[in-house]
Structure formats: C-alpha cells, structure tokens
Amino acid sequence: MDKELCDELLQEVFLRLPPSTSSTVSLVSKRWLHLYRTSTTSLSLRLSPHPSTLPSLSSILSHYPFLSTLSLLLPPDPPTVGKTTAFSDHLLLLVSSFCPKLHSLRFLAGPVSLSSLTSLSSSCTHLTSLCINLSRPLFLMWVLKFRSLKELSIRVCSGGGVDPNWEHGFSAEEDSAAELGLESLCLSGIGDDDRGFGWLWRSCRKLKKLQLKSCEGIGDGGSFSSFAMCLQGVQELELRTCRAIIDGVLLKVAENCDSLTSLLVYDGGSRDGLLRFFSRRRCNLRKLDFRLPLDLNNDHLLAVAKNFRSISSIKLQSCCLVSGEGIKALAIAASSGLEELALVNCDVVEREPGLLATLGQNLRQLRKLDLSYNEMLADKEFVSMLVSCNNLVDLRLRGCGRLTYAAVVSIFKSCKHLESVDIMHCREIRADAIEFLVLSCPRLRQVQVEQSKVTDVAKTWASCEFVAADA
C-alpha cells in the first residue's frame, strides 16, 4: 500500500491533516518521515538556554528545508545581556543558514545584534514578517536591509550591556527618513530616551496597523512631530498599558488620521483625553475595544453614539463607570449595523435588570455576542436578550456561573445559525445540557467546554458531525 502512493500525493495528504495528528504520520516509515518533513512549511520550537541547543537546532532545521514560517521561543535567562545576545546571535545565524525560504520569523530568543540581522537579511530575502527582541541602545536602520518586510514587531529588552560605540550606536543618518514598505508595526517597551524612533516614524508612511505595548514614550525625547507622520494611513490602532502616552497618541490620531477603523485600548486613557478623541469625528471608526478603561464613562459612550453611527463591533471589558444609559444609547445609534457586542465582566449587566432585553430588541443583526465572566448573570436576563438575537453565529458565556439548563434550551430555540459556543466554567451547566446542545444544534461546529462534561453520546455525535469539543 505504501509503495502505491506517490510522493506528491502523500505530501498533499499530509498538508491537509489537522496539526494535532499530522506528526504521527512520521512514525509509519522512514519514507513517510522524510516526506512529512519536506512537506512541512510551519514549525514552532521552544528552546532552552543550554550549549546543546545549538547543535540540536542545527540538526532539526536541516530536516525541514521548505519552512516558510518559523517560531523560536527561549525563556528569560538570568545571565547578562551580552551573553544572552551572543547565544541568540548563534541561533539566528543557524536560521539564516538553514531557512532561506522563510516568509515569517518569530524569534523570541533574546536580544540580537546588527551583524546577525544583516546575515538574516542576506539569506532570507523573502521575509515579510519579523518579530524580534532588541537591547538598548537601539539602532533601527537595519530595517532597510529587509526589502520585502511588511510586518515588524520589536520588543525592547530592559537592561544594558552593549557598548554604545559599537554597532548599535545612534547614526546621524537617522535624522533623515527612508521609504519603508512596512504595513504593520508593533513596538513593546520603548521609552522617551530611546533614540532612532523619529527616523522610524518618518519612514513608515504606508502603515495600516500600529500596536504599542507597555511603552513609556515614543522615543527621541517624546516629540510627537515625527510620530504624526506615520498616522495618515493607519486603519488599526492598539494601545496596551501605555498610560504615559495614550492621551498624546490619541490626540495626534484625531488630528492626523482619517482612515482609522479599529481602536483597542487596554488599561489607559484619561477622561478628558478619551472624550477629546471621541468628540473629534475625523475617521469612520468601525471597531471599538476597551479593556480595563478606568476612566471610561457614559459621556464617552454618548460621544461614540453621536459621532460613529456606522460602528459594527463594540467590546467593553471591566468598565465599572458605565451605566445602562450609555450602553443603550450606543446600541440604539448602532442598531442597524452592529454585528458584534462584548460586555465582559461588566457589572452593569448584573446591576441593571432589563438592560439585556433592551439591547436584544435594538440589536437584532448581532452575529457575535460575548457575555463572559458576568458571574451573577441569571437565566431570565440572558434569555430576555437571546429571544431577539436570532442571527448569532458565535456566543461566548465563559465564567457565567449562574446560567443553567434553561439557558441552553434558549440557545437551541433562538440561535438556529449558531456555529461556535464557549461555555467553559459555567458550573450550573452540566453534562446533560451539553449533550442536548450538541445533538440539537445542526450548524454547531465548535463547543468550548470542560472535557468532563462531554458524554460518550456527545463525543460520538460530535465526531460524526465534525464538531470540535475543546477543553
């Protein structure tokens, strides 16, 4: 049987196997092992900071000649930055030597030097996505060497240890600008004193997505003049734990960006800064995601309702200052186009009876609903909303500990198009309810629930209907 199947056919079969089972084919024979490796285009490895890692990685990569996507992760290590950089450089040089066909590299194995990045740019000329760690002081003009790069993610490691007069030093040429092809940029851990970012901002005129994480500044002394130059075409903006700069960033976005469609803010934003942004209608915001926004209140939601009526996705998490008034106003304003709503761990859901019923009556076009971690959400309130939401395809109720079998029956009656549901950690929803849900919803393709609640009958039915029951 083995000999009757040609190499090309077997490789095509291997490519179509799910990740959880595909590696088992390598155990059949040496031929299958070789074909599996040569057909593998994506690989993810977790490494250890041990000398034996280098020869082991070299051996592994030599068996996978057609990798296009590679992820390497090295846990944080106590040694000094200089030693860590040397080890990381060796790892990156191995990638350069064995993986010339890479299109995407996620290299989270410690900070790397300019020489190893130069080697990578020469070997992996098709690289379009790169994620790396760098140590201070920073030098960023190496980005010019990656001519095909579209996505770049840089995490600045704390600590020093690199000679500032060496290859990482600041170059006078960084006062100018270049034309980079970057469309997505993610920066983590930068501060006001990090130099070279002014050049990067001026050179990123094609950005569509910008992510800033745990940043105390935007570099080059905190001047926003260069930063504003990269914002004109930005469509997606994510600001995570950037309290020190978020107001300044949002102000520049409001002044310079009319293409923004998606905004995510995690832990940050002052009351006045947020209100100033929402009141200046310059862009056509479609997706709004606020997580732990300590100062977000009804005034902000009313401003969104007034200025962004074409919004299609609203996600609020742990918003303790908003009330039903603000959420209702937002729902009414966006009633014709809102397709996704998330109220995660929002006590207003439990605090104001009748809120969910009103939302359901105004949001009949909803396709995705997330009410996770509303611990005290009762069946009555949940059902009152669901009876009006007949177009749901994705429902998330993780951590809603008071929902019972009655909630599951309501899901069956109201959600005829449901494809995915998350009911993990819903302690009052037991195995009989899960079995009823799996057997009764014909379009269901994914159920996230504890494995202990999946009966043999539910498992058999799920396997026959291609339903994934994830624990």
Secondary structure, 3 states (H helix, E strand, C coil): CCCCCCHHHHHHHHHHCCHHHHHHHHHCCHHHHHHHHHHCCEEEEECCCCCCHHHHHHHHHHCCCCCCEEEEECCCCCCCHHHHHHHHHHHHHHHHHHCCCCCEEEEEEEECCHHHHHHHHHHCCCCCEEEEEEECCCCCHHHHHCCCCCEEEEEEECCCCCCCCCCCCCCHHHHCCCCCCCCEEEEECCCCCCCCHHHHHHHCCCCCEEEEECCCCCCHHHCCCCHHHHCCCCCEEEEECCCCCHHHHHHHHHHHCCCCCEEEEECCCCHHHHHHHHHCCCCCCCEEEEECCCCCCHHHHHHHHHHCCCCCEEEEECCCCCCHHHHHHHHHHCCCCCCEEEEECCCHHHHCCCHHHHHHHHCCCCCEEECCCCCCCCHHHHHHHHCCCCCCCEEECCCCCCCCHHHHHHHHHHCCCCCEEECCCCCCCCHHHHHHHHHHCCCCCEEECCHHHCCHHHHHHHHHCCCEEEC
